[in-house]
Amino acid sequence: MSLLLLVQSLAAGCGSGTGTGVSPLATLPVGAIPLPSPSALPVPSPTAQPTPVLNGWTTYPGVNDVQAAAFAPDGALWTATTAGVVRWNLADGTYRLHAGADGLVSDLAMDIAIAPDGSVWAATLAGVSHLVGERWITYTQADGLTGNAVQAVAVTPGGQIWAGTTDGASRLDGESWTTYLAGARVWNLDVAPDGALWASSNDRIVRFDGNAWTVYTSVEGVQTIAFAQRPDGSLWLATSNGTAHFQPPDGQP
């Protein structure tokens, strides 16, 4: 989907569907696969961009078709776009585009996540790339990912990396990738406050508590685009058919 990124001026100047059926889902682990050796990659040059104000909104154009956004600990706004990954300095309206020529595995970035150490993970349609300092390190099927078309990426508070692909989900535990939900198209990933992983897969919502998966059937034909979880644990879904509130059945996590 194409979105025009609108960021509000900052002080620095700058019927719903609910789950019905519940059933366990077996994990499908894959053997340990060595990580690739990192290599130095080119660094892009910063580029300035005007930020006109309209009706109280400050618009940051320059790189449109924004698919996802996340804030880093330093206050920078990172966005995944169909032209690459962008870092915005909201204080002065400048941005820096990271594209394929700069080491990103593909310009078609679908999602972005910030790790506890401040490093950036980008899901692209050719693999997942990790920005460490000034270089990108990329992981693909050759390195253990279950598929190269990565739709979503999420990072747990403990630093585990999850990548949702068109052929399942993979988790990086520091040394190797393990694959789950093999064969399922994983559209979205989100880590809940309790550390559980939620994923939308085909017409199902699934939850992983670190040991086992629970599957909740969704409304047939409705695709979940994004999640938002309230402190009380209830889940709100942005779907292809509107916004839905999901509360697991009594006795279920």
N, C-alpha and C positions, 0 to 999 in steps of 0.2 A: 504494500500500500504506500502511497505517496503522501507525505505530510510536510507542511511548511512549518519549520520550527519557529515558534514564537516564545520568547523568554521575557518575562515582565521586568521592568526597570528595577535594578537593584540599588540598595543604599550606597554601595561603593561607587555609584555612578553608572555605574553601568546602566404475559406470562413468563417467568423465569423457569429454567430447568434445574431440577435438583436430582442428586444421585438416587438411584433406586436399587440396583443390584450390587452386592459386594462379594468379591471372590479373591482368593490369593493368586498371585502371579509369580511364578518361579523366575529367579534370576538366571542369567545366561552368562557366566563368567568366561572370560577369554584369558589365556595365559599371558604372563608378563612379557612385555615387549620393550626392549631398550629404548630410551629416549634419544632423539637426534642430538648431534653435537651442535651447539650454537655457533653462529658465524656472524662477523660484523657486517652490517648492512648500511646503505646510504641513509643520511639524515636529511629530511626535507627542510626547506627554508621557510621561516614565518612569513605570513602574508596578512596585511592589514585589510580590514573591510569596514566601510561606514555602517552605522547603526541608526537609521532614521527612527524617530518616535512618532507613533500614531495612536491617538485615543488612549494614552496611558501604557501602550505596549511598545517595547523596543524589539525590533525585528532584526534577526541575524540571518540574512540570506547568504549568498556566496556559494554554499554547498547545500542543495535542497535534497528532496527525496530521503528524508530522515526516517530511519526504521526504528531506532531506539536511542535512548540517552541515559547517562549515568554521571553522577558527580563524584569526583575524586576527593581525597582528604584535603588537598591543597585548594579546593574551591573551584577547580577547573571543571568545565562541562565537556564531557566526551560524548560524541554522537556516532552512531553507525549509519552510513549512508550508502547509496548506490554508486558513489564515487570514491569511497574509501572511508577511513576513520578520521574524525576531526576533533581536535582539541581547541576549545574556545576559552579565551581569557575574557571573562565578562566585565572586568574592570575597565579595559580599554577597547573592547570590541575587536580584538585581533584573533585570528585563528591559524591553525597549522593543520594542513591536510596530509595524512599518511595514506599513500596509495600503493599500488603494486610496484611501482618503480622505486619505492622507498623500503620495500621488504615485506609489506603486507601480502599475504598469499593471493588475495583477490580483491578487486575494487568493490565487489558486491558484498558489502558488510550487512548482516541481518540483525545482529544483536551485539551488545557490549556489556561488560561487567568489570568492576573494579575489585581487585583482591585486597585482603587486609593489609598487605605490604604496600599498597598504592599502585601496584603494576596493573596494566590494562590487558584484558582478554577480549578478543574480537571473534565473533562467529561469522564466517563467510561461506559462500557457496563452493569454496574449494578447500576448506579445512578451517582450523582454528589457529589464530595467531596470538602470540603473547609478547607484549612490548615490555622489555626489561631494559631500563635506562634509555639508551638510544638505538636499540636494535630489536628487531622482531624475530621471534623464534616460532616456527610453524610446525603443526602436527597434522598429519593426514592419515589416510588408511594405512599407508606404509609404516606409520609409527604406532598403529594400534587403534586409531579411531574406527568406529563401526561403519562410518560413511563420510564422504568428503563434503556433501551438501549439508552444512551445519546451519540449523535454523535458530538455535538458541544457545546461550552460554550462561552459567550461573556459578557463583563461588560461595562456598559455605564459610561460616565464621572460622572454621579450623583450617581453611585454605585448600580444601578439596575443590577440584574443577570439574564441572559437569558440562558436557556438550550434547545438545539434542540434535539429531540428524534425521534425514529422511529414511534411515534404516536402523533406528534405535537410539539409545543414549549411551554415552561413554563417560566414565569417571576416571580422573587422573589423581592418583594417590602419591604423587611425588616421584615414583619410579616407573610406573606402568599404567596403562589404560585398561579398565575392565568394562565390558559391554553388558548392558541390560536392555530389555524390551526389544530384542533383536527382531527386525522385520517391521516394526511399528514406526510410523511417521510421527516424530516428536516435534510438536509445534512450539511449545513454550515450556520454560523451566522457571521455578521460583523457590527460594529457600525461605521457609517459615521461621518465625521467631523462636520456635522450639527446636530448630535445626532440621526438621523434616523437609524432604524435597517433594514438591508437587510438580507434576508434569501433565500436559495435555497431549494425548496420543490418540489420533483418529477421532472417534466419538466417545472416548473415555477420559476420565480424570483419574490419575494414579498418584499414590503417595508412598514414599519410601522413608521408613523411620530409621534407616541405618542397618537394619537386619532383614526386613521383609517388605514386600510390596502389597498394597491393598488397591484393588481396582474398583472404581465407582463408575457405573454406566452413566452416560450423559444423554441428552436429547439427540436422537438419531439425526445425523446430517448437520449438527451444529458444531462449528469449529470454535474452540476456545483460543482467543488471541493473546490474552494476558490475564494475570492473576493479581489480586490485592487481598491481603489477609488482615483482618481486624485483630486487636489484642485479645479478644475473646475466642479467637481461633476460627471464627467463621470465615468462609472464603467467598470473595466476590469475583465474578468472572466477566471479562469483556469478551463477547462472543460475536460470531458472524450474524447472530440473530438478536442482538441487544445485550443488555447487562443482566446477569443472573446471580442470585445469591444461593450458595451451596452450603448446607449444614449436614455433615455426615449423620447417618442414622444413629439412634441411641446405642451406646455401647461400642461404637466404632471410633477409631482415632480421628 
